[in-house]
Amino acid sequence: MTLLREKPQRDLVDLETFDSALKLDVRYATANNFVGRAVYPFAKAYLQKPVAESLKKASAELRADGFGILVFDGYRPWSVTKLFWDVSGEQARRFLANPERGSIHNRGCAIDCSLYEVATGREVRMPSEFDEMNERAYADFTGGSLEARGRRDLLIRAMERHGFQVLKNEWWHFNHEASPKYPVMDLSFHEVRDLLR
């Protein structure tokens, strides 16, 4: 696998400025994640522009039902994907991208997200927590409350109508159909921020 170290196509956008309706909760910029420490230097989420445009359409659709999209992660440097793999055991690796192939996150074409209530700004309850690595995270998990499954399915349907495909073992992870156009990248968040200035 060849990693892109030079400037990528200038399609990456900052989601915070691209769509003000999106709410960010970038867990990997905090200790509130499965690694237990921050792996990003600051809380930003980036996507390739066509992916961000699709997300904006899904976001507008969901607002009609009183929900907004809560973003946990977008573009992820390849080195972070490798770190996740290296610190995880066999059980957790079933939920992780193998760094030998790279991740759709490394292409800026995958997003981890949930829903928040527009009226309150609060994250909604889903069948599992983000990055909960067990069967409750499966997109077709039939346990938990009917309301939580209904919100999960609402999110999945909206995203899939706009070019995304849910990952079968992570209801929060969506890959975009544009991903084959983009390379695996290992640009740091500082490098991406500098590109966008």
N, C-alpha and C positions, 0 to 999 in steps of 0.2 A: 504494500500500500504506500502511495506517495502522498506525503502531507504537503499542503500548500502553506508556505511560509511567507511568500511575497504578498503584495496587495491582491485581495480577491476582487471579483467583479464588484463594483460599487453599488451593490443591491442591498446591503445590510442597512436596516433602519432601527432606530431606538423606539421601542414600543411606547414608552412613556410619553413621547412627543408625537408619535404617529397617530395615536387614538386615545384621547383623554378619557374615554369611557372605560378603558381597561384599568384594572387595579392590580398593582404589583405586590407580591409577597415572595420575594426571591430568597428562598430558603437556603440556597447554597452560599449566600453572602452572610449567613448567620450560623450559629451553632445548632439551630433547630432543623437538623437533617440527619440522615442515617450515618454519616461520617462522624458527627458530633463536634464539628468545627467548621468555620468558614473556609470555603475553597475559592470563592470569588472575592476580589478586593473591594467591590462595591456592588450595590443592589441595582443592577440594570438587566434588561432583557432585550435581546436583539433577534431579529429574524430577517431573512431575505425579503425584499419588498413584495414580490408576488404572494408570498406566504402571509405577510402582514396584511395585505389587502384582503385576502380570503378571511383572515381572522376578524378583521373589521366588519365584514359582512355578517359573519356568524354572531358577532357581538351585537350588531344592530338588530338582528332577528331575535335574539334572546331578550333584549330589553323590552320587547313587546309583551313578554311573559313576566316582567318584573325582575329579571336577573341580569347581572353583568358578568364578564369573564374575569376571573382571578388568575393571574399569571404567576406560576412558580418558577418556570425556566424556559429559555429559548435556546439561542446559540450557546454551545458549550465547547470550549477548547478541547482538542483531542487529548491533551495532557491530563485534563480533569477526568475524562472518560477512563484513561489508563489508571489514574489514581483510584477511582471507584472500584475498578476491577482488582487492583492489587491489594486493597484493604479488605476485600470481601471474601467470604467463604463460599463453598459450592452452592449452598442453599440460596444465598443472596444473588449469586451470579446468574441464576435463572431469570432474574429481573433486570439484568444489566447488559449493555452492549459490549461485545468482545472488542477490545481495542485493535486486534489484528485486522478487523474489517472496518473499524470506525463506526460512528453513530450518525443517524440522521440529524441529531442535535449538532454534531460537528460540522454539518453542512448549512446550518442556520435554517433548517426546514422542518424542525420538530418543535412542538410546544408541549409543556406540561401545564395543565390548567384545571381550574374548577369553576364554581359559580359563587357569586355573592349576591345578596339581596340589594337591589337598588335603593329600596326605601330605608334600609338600616345601615348599609355598607358592610354588613357582617357576612363572613363566609358561611355557606350552607353546609349542612351535614350530608355526607355521602356514605356509601356502604363501607368505605374504609378511609383511613387517613392517607394523605399524600405520602408516597414512598413506604407504605405499609406492605411488606413483602410476604404476602400470604394469599390464600384463595379469595379473601374478601376484596382484593384489588382487581380481580378478574372482571373484564367488561361484561361478562354474562353471569356473574355471581347472583344466585337467586335468594340468598339469605339477607338478613338485616331488615330494615323497615321498608314498607311499600313506598313511603314518601322519599326516602333516600335513593332507592332504586329509580324512582320516577324522575328525580332531578338528574341523576347520572345519565339516564337514557335520553332526557331532553338535551343535555349537553352533547352527547354523542351524535344524536340525529342532526342537530344544528351544525356541528362541525363537519359531518360527513356530507351535508348538502353543499358545502363550500370547499371541497377539494381535499379534505383531511380524511385519514383512516385511523381509527382507534387501534392501539396495540392491545392484543387480546388479553394479556395478563396485567395491564395497567390502564384502568379506565381514564386516567388523567393524561395519558401520553397520546399525542396525535402526530402522525407523519403526514406531510403534505405531498401532493402528487408532483410538485416541481423539483423534488429532491434529486433526481438523476442529472439535472442540469448543473449542479453545484458540487465542488470538490470537498473532501474532508479537510478541515482547516485546524490549525493549532495557533491561531492568533490570540494573544491575551486580551482581556477586557480593556487594558490600557491601550493596546494597539488598535483595537476596534474603535474605542472612543476617539483616539487621535485621527483615525480615518474619517470619522463623521464630523469633525470640526470644520 
